[in-house]
């Protein structure tokens, strides 16, 4: 009893335990925005004071000031560990802005300069009988050529690429699969001019066929196939094996499992990959120069005669070297960008329509 009384007396007489802060000080939410504004002001002021004429230099100075200032400020207020996190986040934002600025600048320049002559007349007329130094003319023949050439190339490359990816993921084993993978990797890095030279030597020189949009489509298909194979292969690998095993457990054959389970599950990524491949070949001009040869008039037959396309039309008009042709080149570039954007929107729509529905 006396021991208990003595222990309680000792506890009562002892000093209180020190209190610890459970929350460290943090920067306010508006601190990054305020620091970014201050960094921009410092960049502009330094650029003007030092006589730097390029606004890119101003932006780089502002980026350095923002990253360094955020690190120092976070280290003083939040501690070194949190400052390192702030440093990494700031560098990510700066790199993002550095990547976006050229894209925004390109779009602004294309829209502002291409909108001068882009109208219904430009989209519905060709360059037949129009001198390059005169205003007028249009891009109708190049639009037809691009649609036909890209469409034929997609019809050739998409099925071959899809079936090749299915083989590599579902069936490929041994040396043949390794050889196919190796050649797909090699084809991914082939320059477009090499694909054009191959079709030129084989289709036109050896087999004695003429210049045509179909010849250009074959070269575009060569460039498109490895992109389709790689993107489709990665999407098929993301399909869980449990879905395949559940289908096999029900007695469904492998080919039907691929057709009814694997492909519908990965259709969104497959469509996106095909559209990325189409976007790559839509802007190629080297194979078109070698194989299609360009034309000023409308040619609706891609299997016979020279034919124009949007990339070749842009190159042709820019090479003319006068103000009217420059305006047509920028307008054709705007049409090409709109064409690629429409393809991407269509791909997203197809992917959303064909994707497996959530829920029961």
C-alpha positions as CSV (number, residue, x, y, z in Angstrom):
1,X,0.0,0.0,0.0
2,X,2.8,2.3,0.8
3,X,4.6,1.5,-2.4
4,X,1.5,2.5,-4.4
5,X,1.2,5.8,-2.5
6,X,4.8,6.6,-3.1
7,X,4.6,5.8,-6.9
8,X,1.6,8.0,-7.3
9,X,3.4,10.8,-5.4
10,X,6.4,10.5,-7.7
11,X,4.2,10.6,-10.8
12,X,2.3,13.6,-9.5
13,X,5.4,15.5,-8.7
14,X,7.2,14.7,-12.0
15,X,7.3,17.4,-14.7
16,X,4.7,17.3,-17.5
17,X,5.6,15.6,-20.8
18,X,6.8,17.8,-23.6
19,X,4.3,18.5,-26.3
20,X,5.2,17.7,-30.0
21,X,3.8,19.3,-33.1
22,X,2.0,16.8,-35.1
23,X,1.6,19.0,-38.2
24,X,4.6,20.6,-39.9
25,X,4.2,24.1,-41.4
26,X,3.1,24.1,-45.0
27,X,3.2,26.7,-47.7
28,X,-0.2,28.2,-48.6
29,X,-1.9,27.0,-51.7
30,X,-1.5,30.2,-53.5
31,X,2.3,30.2,-53.0
32,X,3.2,28.3,-56.3
33,X,1.0,30.6,-58.3
34,X,2.4,33.7,-56.7
35,X,6.0,32.4,-57.1
36,X,5.3,31.6,-60.8
37,X,4.0,35.2,-61.3
38,X,7.1,36.6,-59.6
39,X,9.3,34.3,-61.7
40,X,7.7,35.6,-64.9
41,X,8.2,39.2,-63.8
42,X,11.8,38.4,-63.1
43,X,12.3,36.7,-66.5
44,X,10.7,39.6,-68.4
45,X,12.6,42.2,-66.4
46,X,15.9,40.4,-66.9
47,X,15.3,39.9,-70.6
48,X,14.5,43.6,-71.1
49,X,17.3,44.8,-68.9
50,X,19.9,42.5,-70.6
51,X,18.6,43.3,-74.1
52,X,17.5,39.7,-74.9
53,X,15.3,39.8,-77.9
54,X,14.0,36.2,-77.7
55,X,11.0,35.5,-75.5
56,X,12.2,31.9,-75.2
57,X,15.1,33.2,-73.3
58,X,12.8,35.1,-71.0
59,X,10.8,31.9,-70.4
60,X,13.9,29.9,-69.6
61,X,15.0,32.5,-67.1
62,X,11.6,32.5,-65.5
63,X,11.6,28.7,-65.3
64,X,15.0,28.6,-63.6
65,X,13.9,31.3,-61.1
66,X,10.6,29.4,-60.4
67,X,12.3,26.0,-59.8
68,X,15.1,27.5,-57.6
69,X,12.8,29.8,-55.7
70,X,10.3,27.0,-55.0
71,X,13.1,24.7,-53.6
72,X,14.5,27.4,-51.4
73,X,11.2,28.6,-50.1
74,X,10.0,25.0,-49.4
75,X,13.3,24.2,-47.6
76,X,13.0,27.1,-45.3
77,X,9.3,26.6,-44.4
78,X,8.5,22.9,-44.9
79,X,11.9,21.2,-44.5
80,X,14.4,19.6,-46.9
81,X,12.4,16.4,-47.5
82,X,9.3,18.3,-48.6
83,X,11.5,20.7,-50.6
84,X,12.8,17.8,-52.7
85,X,9.2,16.8,-53.5
86,X,8.4,20.4,-54.4
87,X,11.5,20.5,-56.7
88,X,10.4,17.4,-58.5
89,X,6.9,18.7,-59.0
90,X,8.2,22.1,-60.2
91,X,10.5,20.4,-62.8
92,X,7.6,18.3,-64.1
93,X,5.4,21.4,-64.6
94,X,8.3,23.3,-66.3
95,X,8.9,20.4,-68.6
96,X,5.2,20.1,-69.4
97,X,5.1,23.8,-70.3
98,X,8.2,23.5,-72.4
99,X,6.5,20.7,-74.3
100,X,3.2,22.6,-74.7
101,X,4.6,26.0,-75.8
102,X,5.9,24.8,-79.2
103,X,2.7,23.0,-79.9
104,X,0.5,26.0,-79.0
105,X,2.8,28.2,-81.1
106,X,2.6,25.9,-84.0
107,X,-1.2,25.7,-83.8
108,X,-1.5,29.5,-83.5
109,X,0.8,30.1,-86.5
110,X,-1.0,27.6,-88.6
111,X,-4.5,28.8,-87.8
112,X,-3.6,32.5,-88.1
113,X,-1.9,32.1,-91.5
114,X,-4.0,29.3,-92.9
115,X,-7.3,31.0,-92.2
116,X,-6.6,33.7,-94.8
117,X,-7.6,31.6,-97.8
118,X,-9.3,28.6,-96.1
119,X,-12.9,28.8,-97.4
120,X,-15.4,26.7,-99.4
121,X,-13.8,27.7,-102.7
122,X,-10.4,26.5,-101.5
123,X,-11.8,23.2,-100.4
124,X,-13.8,22.5,-103.5
125,X,-11.3,23.5,-106.3
126,X,-8.1,22.2,-107.6
127,X,-5.0,23.9,-109.0
128,X,-5.9,23.2,-112.6
129,X,-5.2,26.3,-114.8
130,X,-4.1,28.4,-111.8
131,X,-0.6,30.0,-111.8
132,X,1.3,29.6,-108.6
133,X,2.0,33.3,-108.4
134,X,-1.7,34.1,-108.6
135,X,-4.2,33.8,-105.7
136,X,-7.0,31.3,-106.0
137,X,-7.0,27.6,-106.6
138,X,-7.7,25.0,-104.0
139,X,-6.8,21.7,-102.3
140,X,-9.7,19.5,-103.4
141,X,-7.5,17.2,-105.6
142,X,-5.0,16.8,-102.7
143,X,-7.7,15.9,-100.2
144,X,-9.0,13.2,-102.6
145,X,-5.5,11.9,-103.0
146,X,-4.8,11.8,-99.3
147,X,-8.1,10.0,-98.4
148,X,-7.5,7.4,-101.1
149,X,-3.8,6.8,-100.4
150,X,-4.2,6.7,-96.6
151,X,-7.4,4.5,-96.9
152,X,-5.7,1.9,-99.1
153,X,-2.6,1.9,-96.9
154,X,-4.8,1.4,-93.8
155,X,-6.7,-1.4,-95.6
156,X,-3.4,-3.2,-96.3
157,X,-1.5,-2.5,-93.0
158,X,-4.2,-2.7,-90.3
159,X,-5.3,-6.4,-90.9
160,X,-1.7,-7.6,-91.4
161,X,-0.5,-5.7,-88.3
162,X,-3.5,-6.9,-86.2
163,X,-3.0,-10.6,-87.2
164,X,0.8,-10.3,-86.6
165,X,0.2,-9.0,-83.1
166,X,-2.3,-11.7,-82.4
167,X,0.3,-14.3,-83.5
168,X,3.0,-12.8,-81.4
169,X,0.9,-12.6,-78.2
170,X,-1.3,-15.7,-78.5
171,X,0.6,-18.2,-80.6
172,X,4.2,-17.0,-81.1
173,X,6.8,-19.3,-79.6
174,X,10.3,-20.2,-80.7
175,X,12.5,-18.9,-83.4
176,X,9.8,-17.7,-85.8
177,X,8.3,-15.4,-83.2
178,X,11.7,-14.0,-82.3
179,X,12.5,-13.4,-86.0
180,X,9.1,-11.6,-86.5
181,X,9.7,-9.5,-83.5
182,X,13.2,-8.6,-84.7
183,X,12.0,-7.5,-88.1
184,X,9.1,-5.5,-86.6
185,X,11.7,-3.6,-84.5
186,X,13.8,-3.0,-87.6
187,X,10.9,-1.8,-89.7
188,X,9.9,0.7,-86.9
189,X,13.0,2.7,-87.6
190,X,13.0,2.5,-91.4
191,X,13.1,6.1,-92.9
192,X,10.1,6.9,-95.2
193,X,12.5,7.5,-98.1
194,X,13.8,3.9,-97.9
195,X,10.2,2.5,-98.0
196,X,9.6,4.7,-101.1
197,X,12.8,3.6,-102.8
198,X,11.9,-0.1,-102.1
199,X,8.5,0.3,-103.8
200,X,10.0,2.3,-106.6
201,X,12.6,-0.4,-107.4
202,X,10.2,-3.3,-107.1
203,X,6.8,-2.0,-108.3
204,X,7.8,0.6,-110.9
205,X,11.2,-0.3,-112.2
206,X,11.1,-4.2,-112.0
207,X,7.4,-4.8,-112.6
208,X,7.1,-1.8,-115.0
209,X,4.1,-0.2,-113.4
210,X,3.5,3.5,-113.6
211,X,3.3,6.2,-111.0
212,X,0.1,6.0,-109.1
213,X,-1.5,6.6,-105.7
214,X,-1.5,2.9,-105.1
215,X,2.3,2.8,-105.3
216,X,2.4,5.5,-102.6
217,X,-0.1,3.5,-100.5
218,X,2.2,0.5,-100.5
219,X,5.1,2.6,-99.2
220,X,2.8,4.1,-96.5
221,X,1.6,0.6,-95.6
222,X,5.2,-0.4,-94.9
223,X,5.6,2.5,-92.6
224,X,2.3,1.9,-90.9
225,X,2.6,-1.9,-90.2
226,X,5.2,-1.9,-87.4
227,X,3.3,0.8,-85.5
228,X,0.1,-1.2,-85.7
229,X,1.9,-4.4,-84.6
230,X,3.6,-2.8,-81.6
231,X,0.5,-0.9,-80.4
232,X,-1.8,-3.9,-80.8
233,X,0.7,-6.2,-79.2
234,X,0.9,-4.0,-76.1
235,X,-2.9,-3.7,-75.8
236,X,-3.4,-7.5,-76.1
237,X,-0.8,-8.1,-73.4
238,X,-2.9,-5.9,-71.1
239,X,-5.9,-8.2,-71.3
240,X,-5.9,-10.2,-68.1
241,X,-5.2,-13.9,-68.5
242,X,-8.1,-14.7,-66.2
243,X,-10.5,-13.7,-69.0
244,X,-8.8,-16.2,-71.3
245,X,-8.8,-18.9,-68.7
246,X,-12.5,-18.4,-67.9
247,X,-13.3,-18.8,-71.5
248,X,-11.2,-21.9,-71.9
249,X,-12.9,-23.4,-68.8
250,X,-16.2,-23.0,-70.5
251,X,-14.9,-25.1,-73.5
252,X,-14.6,-22.1,-75.9
253,X,-11.9,-22.7,-78.5
254,X,-8.9,-20.5,-78.6
255,X,-9.7,-18.7,-81.9
256,X,-13.2,-17.9,-80.6
257,X,-11.8,-16.7,-77.3
258,X,-9.5,-14.3,-79.1
259,X,-12.4,-13.1,-81.3
260,X,-15.0,-12.7,-78.7
261,X,-13.1,-12.0,-75.5
262,X,-9.6,-10.7,-76.1
263,X,-10.2,-8.4,-79.1
264,X,-13.3,-6.7,-77.6
265,X,-11.5,-6.0,-74.4
266,X,-8.6,-4.4,-76.1
267,X,-10.5,-2.7,-79.0
268,X,-10.1,0.8,-77.5
269,X,-6.3,0.6,-77.4
270,X,-6.2,-1.1,-80.8
271,X,-8.2,1.6,-82.5
272,X,-6.1,4.3,-80.9
273,X,-2.9,2.6,-82.1
274,X,-4.3,2.3,-85.7
275,X,-5.2,6.0,-85.6
276,X,-1.7,6.9,-84.4
277,X,-0.3,4.9,-87.3
278,X,-2.6,6.7,-89.7
279,X,-1.6,10.1,-88.3
280,X,2.1,9.2,-88.9
281,X,1.6,8.3,-92.5
282,X,-0.8,11.1,-93.3
283,X,2.0,13.6,-93.2
284,X,4.6,11.7,-95.2
285,X,5.8,13.4,-98.3
286,X,8.9,11.5,-99.4
287,X,7.2,8.4,-100.7
288,X,4.6,10.5,-102.4
289,X,7.3,12.5,-104.3
290,X,8.9,9.3,-105.5
291,X,5.9,7.2,-106.3
292,X,2.8,9.4,-106.9
293,X,4.6,12.3,-108.6
294,X,2.1,14.9,-107.8
295,X,-0.6,16.5,-110.0
296,X,-2.4,19.8,-110.4
297,X,-5.7,18.2,-111.5
298,X,-8.2,15.9,-109.9
299,X,-7.5,12.2,-110.3
300,X,-10.1,10.0,-108.7
301,X,-8.3,6.7,-109.8
302,X,-5.5,5.8,-107.3
303,X,-4.4,2.9,-109.5
304,X,-3.5,4.9,-112.6
305,X,-1.7,8.2,-113.2
306,X,-0.1,10.8,-111.0
307,X,-2.0,12.0,-108.0
308,X,-1.5,14.7,-105.4
309,X,-1.8,14.6,-101.6
310,X,-1.9,17.2,-98.8
311,X,1.8,16.8,-97.8
312,X,3.0,17.0,-101.4
313,X,0.7,19.9,-102.0
314,X,2.2,21.8,-99.0
315,X,5.7,21.1,-100.2
316,X,4.9,22.1,-103.8
317,X,3.3,25.4,-102.8
318,X,6.0,26.3,-100.4
319,X,8.7,25.6,-103.0
320,X,6.9,28.0,-105.4
321,X,8.2,30.9,-103.2
322,X,5.6,33.6,-103.5
323,X,3.0,35.1,-101.1
324,X,0.0,33.4,-102.8
325,X,1.5,30.0,-102.7
326,X,2.6,30.5,-99.0
327,X,-1.0,31.2,-98.1
328,X,-2.1,28.0,-99.8
329,X,0.6,26.0,-98.1
330,X,-0.5,27.2,-94.6
331,X,-4.2,26.6,-95.4
332,X,-3.4,23.0,-96.6
333,X,-1.4,22.4,-93.4
334,X,-4.4,23.5,-91.4
335,X,-6.6,21.1,-93.4
336,X,-4.1,18.3,-92.7
337,X,-4.1,19.0,-89.0
338,X,-7.9,19.0,-89.0
339,X,-7.9,15.7,-90.9
340,X,-5.7,14.1,-88.3
341,X,-7.8,15.5,-85.4
342,X,-11.0,14.2,-87.0
343,X,-9.4,10.7,-87.3
344,X,-8.5,10.8,-83.6
345,X,-12.0,11.8,-82.6
346,X,-13.5,9.0,-84.7
347,X,-11.1,6.5,-83.1
348,X,-12.2,7.6,-79.6
349,X,-15.8,7.3,-80.6
350,X,-15.2,3.8,-81.9
351,X,-13.3,2.8,-78.8
352,X,-16.0,4.1,-76.5
353,X,-18.7,2.3,-78.6
354,X,-16.9,-1.0,-78.8
355,X,-15.4,-1.1,-75.3
356,X,-16.8,-3.6,-72.8
357,X,-19.6,-2.1,-70.7
358,X,-19.0,-1.7,-67.0
359,X,-21.3,-3.3,-64.5
360,X,-23.4,-6.4,-64.6
